[in-house]
Amino acid sequence: MCTCRPRAAGTRTRAALLQPIGHWLGESAADAAAATQDDLLLRYLAAFGPATLADAGAWSGLTGWKAVAERLRPQLRVFVSEQGQELFDLPRAPRPDPDTPAPPRLVAEWDNLLLSHADRSRVMSEAHRARVFTVNGIVRGTVLLDGFVAGVWKIERAKNTATVVLEPFTRWSKADRLGVQEEAMQLLAFASDGEGERHAVRVL
C-alpha cells in the first residue's frame, strides 16, 4: 500500500488515503506477489543508492542481503567508502558531482530519506538526531540546506491562517532563509484547506 497524500501536509487529524502501490507502479497484484528479495534490493538502490547492505537491512527489516548482493554483483556498480565499506548502486544511476548545488527543501515527517540508511550521517549530524527523532517515536519534518538537515518544521493552523513554523538548528544565511521561506509558501499552497486561507511563515 502507499499513501496518496502525506499526512505531514498539515497538523489536523485526518485519515490517510491509501491505494495499492501497484496502481502507481503499473503492476498487477500477481506481479507484486512475484517480486523477490533481489527485486527489492534493485528497487531500494534505485531510490537510495549508493548504499551499504546494512542500509538495505535498516530500511527493510530483512536479513540475508549478503547472498542477494553476491547474486546481483555482476549487475551492480560497487564503490568503497572512506570507512572501507562496500557501497552498491545501479550501473546507470545518476551520481551528481559532489559540488552540485542542492536547493532548500522541506521534507515530510517520517520521510524515507531519514529512515532508509543505517548510517544517517550523510544527511544529518548525530548532534541533531534527538531533535528530529523524538522520545515518543515521532520523526519530525526536516529542513534540508545543501542536502543536510538544518532544522525542523511544522504547520500550525488557527483562525483561517496556516503558518509554517521553522526551527533552525544553526544560523541560516539570508539566502538560505529566503529559500526556505519560499519553499514553505509553496508547501502551504499545496496543503491549503481551501480558498480564503491565509498563509504565513514564522522562524523561531
Summary of the structure (lengths in Angstrom):
residues: 204
radius of gyration: 19.2
end to end distance: 36.4
largest distance: 59.1
contacts: 521
relative contact order: 0.12
helix: 37%
strand: 24%
